[in-house]
Amino acid sequence: MKNDELRDEQTWLAVGSLMIVATVALAFALVYTRDVMVPFVLAILITVVVSPLFDFQVVRWRLPRWIAVLTTLLVVLALLALLGYILIVAIQQMVHAAGEYSQQVVDLTTRFFAQLNEHHIQVDQAHLTAELEARLPGIMTQTAGMATSLLSHGFLIVIFVVFLLIGRDPNQQQSSGIYADISSTIRRYLTTMTAIATVTGVLVGFVLWMLGLHMAWLFGLLVFLLMFIPNIGSIIATLLPIPVAVTQFQDPWMVLAVVAIPGAIHITMGNLIAPRLMGSGLELHPVTILLALAFWGLLWGIAGMVLAVPIVAVLRIVLLRFETTRPLAEILSGRLPGKEAAIAS
């Protein structure tokens, strides 16, 4: 009996070591190929969302496949063009406001240093002010450049979507099985998150506009985009308007309102409305989501953080289908192996 237990422990130790080595090797491969893999994964998600439209045209309307591919592609292009236009407008506003708000931050910093000098606290004001003047426009420009690089992948995404739709056979799609489970889970997650992000972005943008904050609707757009990063995105979106609010209002109560009211909207949407709309959801533990965000963010940056939850959700569904890997799927859901038996006993 002891020999069997020892053999099982050695087997699991060997399997775990091999999985660690394979994970490290896969991580290096994903980093090396991210310029291709990120658009490919995005294309898969887009195809999953628009595939019912393609299937409906082929199965119900009996349209030729090339016409169905063309019309579906036009829908995808329209959505990407709309997103690209919104991002371009946002980038133009950010670049236009970079110089203005850089000067406001410098002025605010100058007044702060003056108050420190009144209290006999010596600070190298000239050096720090020069650093701020040099760095603040660069930060805005880097942010704009990052958004532009995301748009540059649009052409590759469209190519992948075309070939994924061409290779799809609507007449052989199953209503059950692992593929149907993955498709329905990802489609429900993306559509629900898009609806929640849209409502949250509009509400936050309207509140900031009513408060008189500059670039209020730009912050509403950033809220919409950051909502696709679970947990962390809402916190970042709440804190983003603080520098603009401080430089514009210079009133603690207005700054508090700029943070507190959107924060209340995020809490309401994230903790009350989103769970009801999501239903059973992706069955991922919050710690699993945080680790996934850290892992995929380290590999693919912001795009990896957006794709982290769908990727881990698909991984959990796949692991759940095999008896050997089912304990790993239960761990991703926050259910430790043997926990139920221990509770029952």
C-alpha positions in Angstrom: 0.0 0.0 0.0 2.8 2.4 0.9 4.6 1.5 -2.3 1.5 2.3 -4.3 1.1 5.7 -2.6 4.8 6.5 -3.1 4.5 5.6 -6.8 1.4 7.8 -7.2 3.2 10.7 -5.5 6.3 10.3 -7.7 4.0 10.1 -10.8 2.2 13.4 -9.8 5.6 15.0 -9.0 6.9 14.0 -12.5 3.8 15.2 -14.2 3.8 18.5 -12.3 7.5 19.1 -13.2 6.8 18.4 -16.8 3.8 20.8 -16.8 6.0 23.6 -15.2 8.7 23.1 -17.9 6.0 23.0 -20.7 4.4 26.2 -19.3 7.7 28.1 -19.3 8.4 26.9 -22.8 4.9 27.9 -24.0 5.3 31.3 -22.3 8.5 32.0 -24.3 6.8 30.9 -27.5 3.8 33.1 -26.8 6.0 36.1 -26.2 8.0 35.5 -29.3 4.9 35.1 -31.5 2.6 37.7 -29.9 2.5 39.9 -32.9 0.7 37.1 -34.7 -1.0 35.3 -31.8 -2.8 38.3 -30.4 -4.6 39.1 -33.6 -5.3 35.4 -34.1 -7.0 35.0 -30.7 -8.9 38.3 -31.2 -10.1 36.9 -34.6 -11.3 33.7 -32.9 -13.3 35.7 -30.4 -14.8 37.9 -33.1 -15.6 34.8 -35.2 -17.4 33.2 -32.2 -19.5 36.3 -31.7 -20.5 36.7 -35.4 -20.7 33.1 -36.4 -24.5 32.8 -35.7 -25.0 35.5 -38.3 -23.0 33.5 -40.8 -24.8 30.2 -40.0 -28.2 31.9 -40.3 -27.5 33.1 -43.8 -26.2 29.7 -45.0 -28.7 27.4 -43.2 -31.9 29.5 -43.2 -31.6 31.8 -46.2 -29.6 29.3 -48.3 -27.2 31.9 -49.4 -23.9 31.0 -51.1 -21.0 30.7 -48.6 -19.0 33.5 -50.2 -22.0 35.9 -49.9 -22.4 34.9 -46.2 -18.7 35.5 -45.6 -18.8 38.9 -47.4 -21.8 40.2 -45.4 -20.4 38.9 -42.1 -17.1 40.5 -42.9 -18.8 43.8 -43.6 -20.4 43.7 -40.1 -16.9 43.0 -38.6 -15.3 45.8 -40.6 -18.1 48.2 -39.6 -17.5 47.4 -35.9 -13.7 47.6 -36.2 -14.0 50.9 -38.2 -16.3 52.3 -35.5 -13.9 51.3 -32.7 -10.9 52.7 -34.7 -12.7 56.0 -35.3 -13.5 56.3 -31.6 -9.9 55.6 -30.7 -8.5 58.0 -33.3 -10.7 60.8 -31.9 -9.6 59.9 -28.4 -6.0 60.0 -29.4 -6.4 63.4 -31.0 -8.0 64.7 -27.9 -5.2 63.3 -25.7 -2.4 64.7 -27.9 -4.2 68.1 -28.1 -4.6 68.3 -24.3 -1.1 67.1 -23.5 0.5 70.5 -23.6 -2.3 72.3 -21.8 -2.5 69.8 -18.9 1.3 69.5 -18.7 1.5 73.2 -18.0 -1.4 73.0 -15.5 0.4 70.2 -13.6 3.6 72.2 -13.6 1.8 75.3 -12.2 0.1 73.2 -9.5 3.5 71.6 -8.6 5.1 75.1 -8.4 2.4 76.3 -6.0 2.9 73.1 -3.9 6.7 73.7 -3.7 6.0 77.3 -2.7 4.0 76.0 0.2 6.7 73.6 1.2 9.3 76.4 1.1 7.1 78.5 3.4 7.4 75.6 5.9 11.2 75.6 5.4 11.2 72.3 3.5 13.9 72.6 0.8 13.1 70.9 -2.5 15.0 71.2 -5.8 12.0 72.8 -7.5 13.7 73.8 -10.8 14.9 70.2 -11.4 11.6 68.6 -10.7 9.6 71.1 -12.7 11.9 70.6 -15.7 11.4 66.8 -15.4 7.7 67.2 -15.3 7.7 69.5 -18.4 9.8 67.0 -20.2 8.0 63.8 -19.2 4.2 64.6 -19.2 3.8 65.1 -22.9 5.8 61.9 -23.5 3.5 59.9 -21.3 0.5 61.1 -23.3 2.3 60.4 -26.6 3.3 56.9 -25.5 -0.4 56.1 -24.6 -1.5 57.3 -28.0 1.2 55.2 -29.7 0.1 52.1 -27.8 -3.5 52.6 -29.0 -2.2 53.1 -32.5 -0.2 49.9 -32.4 -3.4 48.0 -31.5 -5.2 49.5 -34.5 -2.3 48.3 -36.7 -3.3 44.7 -36.0 -6.8 45.3 -37.5 -5.8 44.2 -41.0 -4.3 40.9 -39.7 -7.5 40.3 -37.6 -9.7 40.7 -40.7 -7.6 38.2 -42.6 -7.9 35.6 -39.9 -11.6 36.2 -39.5 -12.1 35.6 -43.3 -10.3 32.3 -43.2 -12.0 31.2 -40.0 -15.4 31.8 -41.6 -14.4 30.1 -44.9 -13.3 27.0 -42.9 -16.6 26.9 -40.9 -19.3 24.4 -41.9 -22.7 25.7 -40.5 -24.5 22.4 -41.4 -22.3 20.4 -39.0 -22.4 22.6 -36.0 -23.4 20.7 -32.9 -25.8 22.0 -30.2 -23.9 20.1 -27.5 -20.3 19.1 -26.8 -17.1 20.9 -26.0 -17.2 23.2 -29.0 -20.8 24.3 -28.3 -20.0 24.8 -24.6 -17.0 27.0 -25.4 -18.9 29.0 -28.1 -21.9 29.7 -25.8 -19.7 30.6 -22.8 -17.5 33.0 -24.8 -20.4 34.5 -26.7 -22.4 35.1 -23.5 -19.4 36.6 -21.7 -18.5 39.0 -24.6 -22.0 40.2 -25.3 -22.7 40.7 -21.6 -19.5 42.5 -20.9 -20.0 44.7 -24.0 -23.5 45.7 -22.7 -22.2 46.3 -19.2 -19.2 48.3 -20.4 -21.4 50.4 -22.7 -23.9 51.3 -20.0 -21.1 52.0 -17.5 -19.1 54.1 -19.9 -22.2 56.2 -20.9 -23.1 56.7 -17.2 -19.6 57.7 -16.1 -19.2 60.0 -19.1 -22.5 61.7 -18.4 -21.7 62.2 -14.7 -18.3 63.6 -15.4 -19.8 65.9 -18.1 -22.4 67.1 -15.6 -19.6 67.9 -13.1 -17.9 70.0 -15.8 -14.8 67.9 -16.1 -12.7 68.4 -19.3 -12.6 65.4 -21.6 -15.5 63.8 -19.8 -16.5 61.6 -22.7 -13.0 60.6 -23.3 -12.9 59.2 -19.8 -16.2 57.5 -20.5 -14.6 55.8 -23.5 -11.7 54.7 -21.4 -14.2 53.2 -18.9 -15.8 51.2 -21.7 -12.4 49.8 -22.8 -11.1 49.1 -19.3 -14.2 47.3 -18.3 -13.0 44.3 -20.3 -10.1 44.0 -17.8 -12.0 42.4 -14.8 -11.4 43.7 -11.3 -8.4 45.9 -12.1 -9.9 47.8 -15.0 -12.7 49.4 -13.0 -10.2 50.6 -10.4 -8.0 52.2 -13.0 -11.0 53.8 -14.7 -12.1 55.3 -11.4 -8.7 56.8 -10.7 -7.8 58.1 -14.2 -9.7 61.4 -14.0 -8.0 62.5 -10.7 -5.0 64.4 -12.3 -7.4 66.3 -14.6 -9.8 67.0 -11.7 -7.0 68.2 -9.4 -5.6 70.6 -12.0 -9.0 71.8 -13.2 -11.0 72.3 -10.0 -8.4 72.6 -7.2 -11.4 71.8 -4.9 -11.2 68.7 -2.7 -15.0 68.2 -2.8 -15.1 68.3 -6.6 -12.2 65.9 -6.9 -14.0 63.6 -4.4 -17.2 63.8 -6.5 -15.2 62.9 -9.6 -13.9 59.8 -7.9 -16.9 58.8 -5.6 -19.8 58.9 -8.1 -18.1 56.9 -10.9 -16.8 54.6 -8.2 -20.4 54.0 -7.0 -21.4 53.3 -10.6 -18.6 50.7 -11.0 -19.6 49.0 -7.7 -23.2 48.8 -8.7 -22.6 47.5 -12.2 -19.8 45.1 -11.1 -21.3 43.7 -8.0 -25.1 43.9 -8.5 -26.0 44.0 -12.1 -23.2 42.1 -13.8 -23.6 38.9 -11.7 -27.3 38.8 -12.5 -26.8 39.2 -16.2 -23.9 36.8 -16.3 -25.8 34.0 -14.6 -23.6 31.1 -13.7 -20.8 33.0 -15.4 -17.4 31.5 -16.3 -17.1 29.7 -12.9 -13.6 31.1 -12.3 -12.4 32.0 -8.8 -11.4 35.6 -8.3 -7.8 34.6 -7.5 -7.7 32.7 -10.7 -8.8 35.8 -12.6 -6.1 37.9 -10.9 -3.4 35.4 -11.7 -4.6 35.1 -15.3 -4.5 38.9 -15.6 -1.0 39.0 -14.2 0.2 36.1 -16.4 -1.3 37.1 -19.7 -0.5 40.8 -19.0 3.1 39.9 -18.5 3.1 38.0 -21.9 1.0 40.2 -24.1 0.5 43.5 -22.3 -2.9 45.2 -22.2 -4.2 43.0 -25.0 -3.3 39.9 -22.9 -5.2 41.3 -19.9 -8.3 41.8 -22.1 -8.0 38.2 -23.4 -7.0 36.6 -20.1 -10.5 35.7 -18.8 -11.8 34.2 -22.1 -8.6 32.1 -22.5 -8.7 30.8 -19.0 -12.4 30.1 -19.3 -11.8 28.0 -22.4 -8.9 26.2 -20.7 -11.2 25.3 -17.8 -13.8 23.9 -20.1 -11.2 21.8 -21.9 -9.7 20.5 -18.7 -13.1 19.6 -17.4 -13.7 17.2 -20.3 -10.8 14.8 -19.3 -10.8 12.8 -16.1 -7.0 13.3 -15.6 -7.1 17.1 -15.8 -10.5 17.6 -14.1 -8.9 18.4 -10.7 -7.1 21.3 -12.4 -10.4 22.6 -13.7 -11.9 22.4 -10.3 -8.9 24.3 -8.9 -9.5 27.1 -11.4 -13.1 27.3 -10.2 -11.9 27.5 -6.6 -13.0 24.0 -5.6 -10.0 22.1 -4.1 -9.9 18.3 -4.7 -11.3 16.4 -1.8 -12.9 19.4 -0.2 -16.4 18.1 -0.7 -15.6 14.8 0.7 -14.0 16.4 3.8 -17.1 18.6 4.3 -19.4 15.6 3.9 -17.5 13.6 6.5 
